[in-house]
Amino acid sequence: MNFVSPAMISDRGFELLSATLIFSFLVMLVLYAAGCRSGSKGSSLKPHITGNLIHDWWYGIQLNPQFLGIDLKFFFVRAGMMGWLLINLSILAKSVQDGSLSQSMILYQLFCLLYIVDYFVHEEYMTSTWDIIAERLGFMLVFGDLVWIPFTFSIQGWWLLNNKVELTTAAAIANCFVFLIGYLVFRGANKQKHVFKKNPKALIWGKPPKVIGGKLLASGYWGIARHSNYLGDLLLALSFSLPCGISSPIPYFYPIYLFILLVWRERRDEARCAEKYKEIWAEYCRLVPWRIFPYLY
C-alpha cells in the first residue's frame, strides 16, 4: 500500500545503527541496576559482582535475567537474528529497485536466509551452547545481539549494493559447496552435542558414542576436533563473503572477526573445562588433540 518503502532500512542504515547502539546502552543500564539490586540465590538470577565496574558491565552480573517471564538472553538473540534478516531483505529490495540485482547478491541472500531460518527451526540446540550455559548477560552479549549481529553480519549486502561482482560458474558452485560443508559440520556438531546431553546412549553416526569419564563426548564431530562446531561456523561465515569476490577485504570483516572471536572463546572454554573436568579433560585432549582445525590447530 506504499505506506513504507521496503528499502527504508537500507536507506537509513546509519540512523538505525546509532539508535540501536544507544538503546543497547540503556538496556545495559537497566540490567546492571537490576542485577545489583537482585537478592536471588538461584543460579540464573544470582548476581555475580566482582567490584570491577568495567568487568561487571562488559560480562554482566546475572546469567539469565528475565522481564515479564521472558528470558532476555534468548529474546535479544532472536531480535538480532530477525534484525539481520530484515536488513538483508531491505538491501535486496534496494538492489531490485536500483536494477543492480546480481548473482552474488542472490547467493549471499540465499545463504543468510537459510542460516537464519535454520537457527529458528533448531533454536532448542542453543540451550547447549556456551552463550546460554556460561556467559552472563552483559554489554558484550547485549551489544553483540542487538547491534553487532544485524549491522556487521550484513556488511556483505551493503557492499554488494555499491560494487558489481561477476562470479564464474565454477566460483558460484565452489561457494555453494563451502556453505553446504560448513552447514553440515556446524549443524551436525551442535545436534550431536545436544542429543548426547539429552540421551548419552543415543547412536552417533550409527555407533554407540565414545564417552570420556562418563561426561565428555568423543564421537562423531567431537572425536575430530574439540570445537568442531566452530569450524562449521567459520566455513559458513566464509561462504557469506565469497560471493563478493576478492577485490576488497571489507566483505571479509565478518569471517576475520569471527575467527578471532572463536579462537579467544575456545581458549576461555578450554581453561574453564580444564578446571571443571580436570584429568577427564586432559584425557579428552590426548584422545582429540585438535582444537578447531583438524591437523592444523
C-alpha positions as CSV (number, residue, x, y, z in Angstrom):
1,M,0.0,0.0,0.0
2,N,3.1,2.2,-0.2
3,F,3.0,3.2,3.5
4,V,6.6,2.2,4.0
5,S,9.3,1.6,1.4
6,P,10.8,-1.9,1.6
7,A,14.2,-0.1,1.1
8,M,13.7,2.1,4.1
9,I,16.1,0.2,6.3
10,S,18.9,0.2,3.7
11,D,18.3,3.9,3.1
12,R,18.6,4.7,6.8
13,G,21.2,2.2,8.0
14,F,23.4,4.6,9.9
15,E,20.4,6.2,11.7
16,L,19.1,2.8,12.8
17,L,22.7,1.7,13.8
18,S,23.1,4.8,16.1
19,A,19.6,4.4,17.6
20,T,20.2,0.7,18.3
21,L,23.6,1.4,19.9
22,I,22.0,4.0,22.2
23,F,19.2,1.5,23.0
24,S,21.7,-1.2,23.9
25,F,23.4,1.2,26.4
26,L,20.0,2.0,28.0
27,V,19.2,-1.7,28.2
28,M,22.5,-2.5,29.9
29,L,22.0,0.3,32.4
30,V,18.7,-1.3,33.5
31,L,20.2,-4.8,33.6
32,Y,23.2,-3.6,35.6
33,A,20.9,-1.8,38.1
34,A,18.5,-4.7,38.4
35,G,21.4,-7.2,38.8
36,C,23.0,-5.1,41.6
37,R,19.7,-5.0,43.5
38,S,18.8,-8.7,43.0
39,G,18.7,-10.8,46.1
40,S,18.1,-14.1,44.2
41,K,20.1,-17.2,45.2
42,G,19.2,-19.2,42.1
43,S,21.9,-19.9,39.6
44,S,20.2,-18.0,36.8
45,L,19.5,-14.8,38.7
46,K,22.1,-14.7,41.4
47,P,24.3,-11.6,41.0
48,H,28.0,-12.1,40.3
49,I,29.6,-8.8,41.3
50,T,33.4,-8.6,41.2
51,G,33.7,-5.0,42.2
52,N,35.4,-4.2,38.9
53,L,32.8,-1.9,37.2
54,I,34.2,-2.4,33.7
55,H,34.4,-6.2,34.1
56,D,30.8,-6.4,35.5
57,W,29.5,-4.1,32.8
58,W,31.1,-6.0,30.0
59,Y,30.4,-9.6,31.1
60,G,27.3,-8.9,33.1
61,I,26.0,-9.7,36.5
62,Q,23.2,-12.3,36.0
63,L,23.3,-15.4,33.9
64,N,19.6,-15.4,32.6
65,P,17.8,-12.2,33.7
66,Q,14.1,-12.1,32.8
67,F,11.5,-9.5,32.1
68,L,7.8,-10.4,32.5
69,G,8.8,-14.0,32.4
70,I,10.7,-13.7,29.2
71,D,14.3,-14.9,29.1
72,L,16.1,-11.8,27.9
73,K,19.2,-13.7,26.6
74,F,17.1,-15.7,24.2
75,F,15.0,-12.6,23.3
76,F,17.9,-10.5,22.3
77,V,19.4,-13.2,20.2
78,R,16.1,-13.5,18.4
79,A,15.9,-9.8,17.9
80,G,19.4,-9.8,16.4
81,M,18.8,-12.6,14.0
82,M,15.5,-11.1,12.9
83,G,17.1,-7.7,12.6
84,W,19.8,-9.2,10.3
85,L,17.1,-10.8,8.1
86,L,15.1,-7.5,7.9
87,I,18.3,-5.6,6.9
88,N,19.1,-8.2,4.3
89,L,15.6,-8.1,2.8
90,S,15.7,-4.3,2.7
91,I,19.1,-4.4,0.9
92,L,17.6,-7.0,-1.5
93,A,14.6,-4.7,-2.2
94,K,17.0,-1.8,-2.8
95,S,19.0,-3.7,-5.3
96,V,15.8,-4.7,-7.1
97,Q,14.7,-1.1,-7.2
98,D,18.1,0.1,-8.5
99,G,18.2,-2.7,-11.1
100,S,21.5,-3.9,-9.6
101,L,20.4,-7.3,-8.5
102,S,23.3,-9.7,-9.3
103,Q,24.1,-13.4,-8.9
104,S,26.4,-12.5,-6.0
105,M,23.6,-10.7,-4.2
106,I,21.2,-13.7,-4.7
107,L,23.8,-16.2,-3.4
108,Y,24.6,-14.0,-0.3
109,Q,20.9,-13.5,0.4
110,L,20.1,-17.2,0.0
111,F,22.9,-18.4,2.3
112,C,21.9,-15.9,5.0
113,L,18.2,-16.8,4.7
114,L,18.9,-20.5,5.1
115,Y,21.2,-19.9,8.1
116,I,18.7,-17.6,9.9
117,V,15.7,-19.9,9.2
118,D,17.7,-22.9,10.3
119,Y,18.5,-21.1,13.6
120,F,14.9,-20.7,14.5
121,V,14.0,-24.2,13.4
122,H,16.7,-25.6,15.6
123,E,16.7,-23.0,18.3
124,E,16.5,-25.7,21.0
125,Y,20.1,-26.6,20.3
126,M,21.1,-23.1,21.6
127,T,20.4,-24.4,25.1
128,S,23.6,-26.5,24.9
129,T,25.9,-23.6,23.7
130,W,28.5,-21.6,25.6
131,D,26.5,-18.3,25.4
132,I,23.4,-19.8,27.2
133,I,25.2,-22.1,29.6
134,A,28.2,-19.9,30.7
135,E,28.0,-16.3,29.6
136,R,26.3,-13.8,31.8
137,L,24.1,-11.2,30.1
138,G,26.4,-8.1,30.0
139,F,27.1,-5.4,27.5
140,M,29.2,-7.9,25.4
141,L,26.1,-10.0,24.6
142,V,23.6,-7.2,24.6
143,F,25.7,-5.2,22.1
144,G,26.6,-8.3,20.2
145,D,22.9,-9.4,19.8
146,L,21.3,-6.0,19.1
147,V,24.0,-4.2,17.2
148,W,26.8,-6.4,16.1
149,I,24.8,-9.3,14.6
150,P,22.4,-7.3,12.5
151,F,24.7,-4.5,11.4
152,T,28.0,-6.2,10.8
153,F,26.8,-9.6,9.6
154,S,25.1,-7.7,6.8
155,I,28.2,-5.8,5.6
156,Q,28.5,-8.1,2.5
157,G,25.0,-7.0,1.4
158,W,25.8,-3.3,1.9
159,W,29.0,-3.7,0.0
160,L,27.3,-5.5,-2.9
161,L,24.8,-2.6,-3.3
162,N,27.7,-0.4,-4.4
163,N,30.0,-2.9,-6.0
164,K,29.4,-5.1,-9.0
165,V,30.9,-8.6,-8.9
166,E,30.9,-11.1,-11.7
167,L,31.3,-14.7,-10.5
168,T,32.2,-17.5,-12.7
169,T,30.0,-20.6,-12.7
170,A,32.8,-22.6,-11.1
171,A,33.2,-20.0,-8.3
172,A,29.5,-20.0,-7.6
173,I,29.4,-23.8,-7.4
174,A,32.5,-23.8,-5.1
175,N,30.8,-21.2,-2.9
176,C,27.8,-23.4,-2.6
177,F,30.0,-26.3,-1.5
178,V,31.7,-24.2,1.2
179,F,28.3,-23.3,2.5
180,L,27.0,-26.9,2.4
181,I,30.1,-28.3,4.2
182,G,30.0,-25.6,6.8
183,Y,26.3,-26.1,7.4
184,L,26.7,-29.9,7.8
185,V,29.6,-29.5,10.2
186,F,28.0,-26.7,12.2
187,R,24.5,-28.1,12.5
188,G,25.7,-31.7,12.8
189,A,28.2,-31.0,15.7
190,N,25.6,-28.9,17.6
191,K,22.9,-31.6,17.1
192,Q,25.3,-34.4,18.3
193,K,26.1,-32.5,21.5
194,H,22.5,-31.6,22.2
195,V,21.3,-35.2,21.6
196,F,24.1,-36.6,23.7
197,K,23.2,-34.3,26.7
198,K,19.5,-35.5,26.4
199,N,20.4,-39.2,25.8
200,P,24.0,-40.2,26.4
201,K,23.3,-43.6,24.8
202,A,22.0,-42.3,21.5
203,L,23.8,-43.6,18.5
204,I,26.2,-41.2,16.7
205,W,26.9,-42.0,13.0
206,G,25.3,-45.4,13.6
207,K,27.6,-46.4,16.5
208,P,27.4,-46.1,20.3
209,P,29.1,-42.9,21.5
210,K,32.6,-42.9,22.9
211,V,32.4,-41.1,26.3
212,I,35.3,-39.9,28.4
213,G,34.8,-40.2,32.1
214,G,31.0,-40.6,31.6
215,K,30.7,-36.9,30.7
216,L,32.6,-35.8,27.6
217,L,31.6,-36.9,24.1
218,A,34.4,-38.1,21.9
219,S,32.5,-39.5,18.9
220,G,31.2,-38.0,15.7
221,Y,32.4,-34.5,15.0
222,W,33.5,-34.2,18.7
223,G,36.0,-37.0,18.0
224,I,37.6,-35.0,15.2
225,A,38.1,-31.6,17.0
226,R,37.2,-30.4,20.4
227,H,35.4,-27.4,19.0
228,S,34.3,-28.7,15.6
229,N,31.1,-26.6,15.6
230,Y,33.4,-23.5,15.4
231,L,34.9,-24.9,12.2
232,G,31.5,-25.2,10.7
233,D,30.6,-21.6,11.8
234,L,33.8,-20.3,10.2
235,L,33.1,-22.0,6.9
236,L,29.5,-20.6,6.9
237,A,30.9,-17.1,7.6
238,L,33.3,-17.5,4.7
239,S,30.5,-18.6,2.4
240,F,28.7,-15.4,3.1
241,S,31.7,-13.3,2.0
242,L,32.8,-15.4,-1.1
243,P,30.0,-14.0,-3.3
244,C,31.8,-10.6,-3.0
245,G,34.9,-11.9,-4.8
246,I,38.4,-11.0,-3.6
247,S,38.8,-7.4,-4.8
248,S,38.3,-5.9,-1.3
249,P,38.9,-7.1,2.3
250,I,35.8,-5.2,3.5
251,P,33.3,-8.1,2.9
252,Y,35.6,-10.4,4.8
253,F,35.3,-8.5,8.0
254,Y,32.8,-10.9,9.4
255,P,34.8,-14.2,8.9
256,I,38.0,-12.5,10.1
257,Y,36.3,-11.1,13.2
258,L,34.6,-14.5,13.8
259,F,37.9,-16.3,13.6
260,I,39.4,-14.0,16.2
261,L,36.4,-14.3,18.5
262,L,36.1,-18.1,18.3
263,V,39.8,-18.6,19.0
264,W,39.5,-16.3,22.0
265,R,36.4,-18.1,23.1
266,E,37.9,-21.5,22.6
267,R,40.8,-20.6,24.8
268,R,38.4,-19.4,27.5
269,D,36.4,-22.6,27.1
270,E,39.5,-24.8,27.3
271,A,40.5,-23.1,30.6
272,R,37.0,-23.5,32.0
273,C,36.8,-27.2,31.1
274,A,40.3,-28.0,32.3
275,E,39.3,-26.5,35.7
276,K,35.9,-28.2,35.8
277,Y,36.8,-31.7,34.5
278,K,40.5,-31.9,35.5
279,E,42.0,-35.2,34.5
280,I,39.0,-36.2,32.4
281,W,39.6,-33.1,30.2
282,A,43.3,-34.0,30.0
283,E,42.4,-37.5,28.7
284,Y,40.0,-36.0,26.2
285,C,42.7,-33.6,24.9
286,R,45.1,-36.6,24.5
287,L,42.4,-38.5,22.5
288,V,41.3,-35.5,20.5
289,P,44.4,-33.3,20.1
290,W,42.9,-30.8,17.6
291,R,41.1,-27.7,18.9
292,I,39.2,-26.4,15.8
293,F,41.0,-27.3,12.6
294,P,42.0,-31.0,12.2
295,Y,45.7,-31.4,11.6
296,L,46.3,-27.6,11.8
297,Y,45.2,-26.3,15.1
